[in-house]
Amino acid sequence: MKSFKQYLIEAKNTHLIHLEDLAFEGDDRVQEGVYFLEELVKMLEGNSSSKVNASVKWDGAPAIICGKNPENGKFFVGTKSVFNKRPKVNYTVSDIKKNHTSGVGSKLIAALKYLKKLPIMGILQGDMLFSHGDVKTQRIKGKQYYTFTPNTITYAIPVDSDLGKRIKQSKFGIIFHTEYTGKSLSKMSSKFNPNINKLKNNRQVWVDDASFKNTSGIASLTLSEVSTIYDSFNKINKHRKTSKGFINVIKNDSKMFDLLNIFVNVNVRAGTESLSSDNFIKWLDERFENEINSMKSEKGKERKRTFKEEMMNKFKFSIKLLDGVFALREELRKAKMIILRKLESIESMETFIKTEDGFRVTKPEGFVGVDKLTNSAIKIVDRLEFSKANFSVPKDWIKG
């Protein structure tokens, strides 16, 4: 089997794909998705030969990139925009105010104040969880907690716990998950799960890594669950044989690929991942008609009608194959969900989502599977639980 690195190489950790969406990325990528799932099964069973580890996907915001710029040795903070063609690198509060006019600016000012106190030698990326004033004391379902809500999820730690006491005395909290190496910001390469033990001694800054900490036996899969996962693998292989050519067509057609991914996200927002060719064709027709009707010039409308006919024909002539791809994607998702539920059984913090009626218990955002050998990674997330909620929450720190 080919190395996963051959299919997912990202110089910067700016985007990770959902495992099930590999169904749209070509037959080789589907094969790699199965490989990833197989290795995660080994990991959960405590098999030291597993080539994959899991990291917790914290729902922090914004993403903070910080450290010493190798080009001048100066400490900086920033968002993922430090890797832009015109990088926004902040050495001072003045830099932050000039580069970031949205709500992210105040977060970066706090990051600059506290993170420069840590002995960070290289460059790290992490998810910011809280700064001074963000941690609140709240009673939830009869228990007293220290809470913070950096993004969509509210994290809650019992006030009488050792972790709670540590959080309470801190002014800033961050989870570091990636380190970067290179001679310049424009030529950085990333590595997941850095060793950050030397950063944990500052009382004002609570720092942790994102590694999944399993207690032997607690998150082990049952024989029935393993059987279900391998039954999905058998079904995936059947669908691959019949849909292989079409999967590769999607992979090589950026417009088909984009439309399928948009369709998935529309369904997630609506609360379903049940996909069919009938619903896709109906959605596609409505989408194109809305676009045509919104155009002012007749020439523009005609160009859009021509494009609509081209894309509709591509999919209509491959209905059975498209349903096969959707079925394959569903088997990847089903196997993923069994593994996800096991990973969720080890909880370091309680997690909630705020509603109009108070707090609703939720699971963590999810996990990231990381290949030990290639350092490639992929998302393992319950999209109906978390992604749907995430879509609906305004975030003024994303831009900037």
Buried (B, 14 or more C-beta within 10 A) or exposed (E): EEBBEEBBEBEBBEEBBBBBBBBBBBBBBBBBBBBBBBBBBBBBEEEEEBBBBBBBBBBBBBBBBBBBBBEEEEBBBBBBBBBEEEBBBBBEEEBBBEBBEBBBBBBBBBBBBBBBBBEBEBBBBBBBBBBEEBBEEBEBEEEEBBBBBBBBBBBBBBBEEEBBBBBEEBBBBBBBBBBBEBEEBBEBEBEBBBEBEEBEEBEEBBBBBBBBEBEEEEBBBEEEBBEBBBEBBEBBBBBBEBBBEBBBBBBEBEEBBEBBBEBBBBBBEEEEBEBEBEBBBEBBEEBBEEBBEEBEEEEEBEEBBEBBEEBBEBBEEBBEBBBBBBBBBBBBBBBBBBBBBBBBEBEEBBBBBBEEEEBEEBBBBBBBBBBBEBBBBBBBBBBBBBBBBBEEEEBEBBEB
